[in-house]
Amino acid sequence: MVMITVVLIAFSYTWLQGTMEGSQQRTSEVISNTEKLNQKVAITTVYQDGGAIYFELKALTTNSYSVNMTGTSYYINGVPKGPEDWTGGISGGVSCMDPGLMLAPGAKCYGMLDEDCGIGDVFKVSIAWGAEDSKSISNCS
């Protein structure tokens, strides 16, 4: 009888330990995924020049992970716009439209919209999981 009790206690302990480890692993995965969703970008520059709007985005230096730029949406005054490749006029610059772009913390990318703008127009960027930033477009007429 004592032996059966010892075996049952040992089995229960092992089962509980396995259950706790599984729960801790799942909790860690949820926390990690939540942290990935908190990564943000900022619009550092957006201006109109010669009938086009140019912009620079920067992943925040406080990000813990790279920002996946796939599926990012761009808007002017809430109207979706399709950006074009532009590397910022910088040697080695990166286009925000590069397929599969992962923007590391502190890294920048560039884009262009073949659009005109008026005074007070606002440019907004929305990352696929919902993080957004907006800024007034400078040099509009």
C-alpha positions in Angstrom: 0.0 0.0 0.0 2.8 2.4 0.9 4.5 1.5 -2.4 1.4 2.4 -4.4 1.1 5.7 -2.6 4.7 6.5 -3.4 4.3 5.6 -7.0 1.1 7.7 -7.3 2.8 10.7 -5.6 5.8 10.4 -8.0 3.6 10.1 -11.0 1.5 13.1 -9.9 4.6 15.2 -9.3 6.1 14.3 -12.7 2.8 15.1 -14.4 2.4 18.4 -12.6 5.9 19.4 -13.4 5.4 18.7 -17.1 2.1 20.6 -17.1 3.8 23.6 -15.5 6.7 23.6 -17.9 4.2 23.5 -20.8 2.3 26.4 -19.4 5.4 28.4 -18.8 6.5 27.8 -22.4 3.1 28.9 -23.8 3.1 32.0 -21.6 6.6 32.9 -22.8 5.4 32.5 -26.5 2.4 34.7 -25.8 4.6 37.4 -24.2 7.1 37.2 -27.0 4.3 37.6 -29.7 2.8 40.5 -27.8 6.1 42.2 -27.6 6.6 41.7 -31.4 3.2 43.4 -32.0 4.4 46.4 -29.9 7.2 47.3 -32.4 6.7 50.7 -34.0 7.9 52.9 -36.8 8.0 56.7 -37.0 7.7 59.0 -40.0 10.8 61.1 -39.7 10.3 63.1 -42.9 7.5 63.5 -45.4 7.5 66.3 -48.0 6.2 67.2 -51.4 8.6 68.0 -54.2 7.9 68.3 -58.0 4.5 66.6 -57.9 5.5 63.7 -55.7 5.5 63.0 -52.0 8.7 61.5 -50.5 8.9 59.9 -47.0 11.4 58.3 -44.6 10.4 55.8 -42.0 12.5 54.7 -39.0 12.0 51.8 -36.7 12.1 53.0 -33.2 15.4 52.4 -31.4 13.5 51.1 -28.4 12.1 48.2 -30.4 13.3 44.8 -29.3 12.6 43.1 -32.7 12.8 44.1 -36.4 9.6 45.4 -37.9 8.1 43.4 -40.7 7.2 46.0 -43.4 5.2 43.4 -45.5 1.6 44.5 -45.7 2.2 48.1 -44.6 -0.4 50.6 -45.8 0.1 54.2 -46.7 -2.6 57.0 -46.7 -3.0 60.6 -47.5 -5.9 62.1 -45.5 -7.2 58.6 -44.8 -7.3 57.6 -48.5 -5.1 54.5 -49.3 -2.2 55.2 -51.7 0.2 52.9 -53.5 3.8 53.9 -52.9 6.6 53.4 -55.4 10.2 52.3 -54.9 12.6 55.0 -53.8 15.8 54.6 -51.9 16.0 58.1 -50.5 18.5 59.3 -53.0 21.1 57.7 -50.8 23.7 55.2 -51.9 22.7 52.0 -50.1 19.3 53.4 -49.2 16.5 50.8 -48.7 13.1 51.1 -50.2 10.1 50.5 -47.8 8.6 48.4 -50.6 11.4 45.9 -50.7 9.7 42.4 -50.5 10.1 40.9 -47.1 11.8 44.0 -45.6 12.5 43.6 -41.9 13.4 47.0 -40.5 15.9 46.6 -37.6 15.6 48.9 -34.6 16.9 52.3 -35.6 17.0 51.4 -39.4 15.4 53.6 -42.0 13.6 53.0 -45.3 12.3 55.3 -47.9 9.3 55.6 -50.3 7.6 57.9 -52.7 3.9 58.6 -53.7 3.2 59.9 -57.1 0.7 62.4 -55.7 0.1 66.1 -55.2 -0.9 67.5 -51.8 -2.6 70.5 -50.4 -1.8 72.6 -47.3 -2.7 70.6 -44.2 -2.7 67.2 -45.8 -1.6 64.3 -43.6 0.4 61.3 -44.4 -0.2 58.1 -42.4 1.6 54.8 -42.3 -0.1 51.7 -40.8 1.9 48.5 -40.1 0.1 45.3 -40.9 -0.6 44.5 -37.2 -2.1 48.0 -36.4 0.8 50.2 -35.3 0.4 53.6 -36.9 2.1 57.0 -37.2 1.0 60.2 -39.0 2.6 63.5 -39.9 1.7 66.6 -41.8 3.2 66.8 -45.3 5.5 69.7 -45.7 5.9 71.9 -48.7 2.3 71.3 -50.0 0.6 74.1 -51.9 
